[in-house]
Amino acid sequence: MARERKFSTEDLFQKTEQMLLTHGYEGFSISLIAEQLDISRGAVYKYYENKEELITDYMLYEMEHFLTELKEIEAVEGFDAKFDFLIKIIFKNSTIPHMIEIGRRIPINGNQKVQENNEKREKLHLKMYEHLQGFISLGRQESKLRETLPDPLILGFIFQTILIPNHFGIPHSQWVDSIKEMIQHGMLNK
């Protein structure tokens, strides 16, 4: 009997992300992952009953990793520095919105593990906003944010900027700097 090749969780999740970005939810399969890792499908099925369990576990892993990075915003001094930090980690983790969209298409189908993972992911999403409440409060305290704008709109707007397509291939640093400028100063000359 052939010995089963070992793989790490990081290897599995890295391939999961690559396959989701390449093939989407519908084209993703345990067979595809096993082929990419050069292991048997059975090796993956030892840990996951189906692709939905694997994908939702991967999404939890990524969200927890992002939250760990995001917590560091609390140690950054001043609103402008916190804003730069936030933009930097948002663009560093630019696949998250795409993964959230994929996550919305995953059927629960009575699978307890998938349901639990979705509930955990929603709680982590709320925790993300809790970590950013200090950022918003400081922005208001330093009179950097308009009082009339609701907190969720400000944060949603900032997070959605990574979805703006760069069709003309503007260099990444220029693209990010331009987005920051538009958020901070608008696009109209005053």
Buried (B, 14 or more C-beta within 10 A) or exposed (E): EEEEEEBEEEBBBBBBBEBBEEEEBEEBBBEBBBBBBEBBBEBBBEEBEBBBBBBBBBBBBBBEEBBEEBEEBEEBEEBBEBBEBBBEEBBEBEBBBBBBEBBEEBEBEEBEBBBBBBEBBEEBEEBBBEBBEEBBEBBBEEEBBEEEEEBEEBBEEBBEBBEEEEEEEEEEEEBBEBBBEEBEEEEEEE
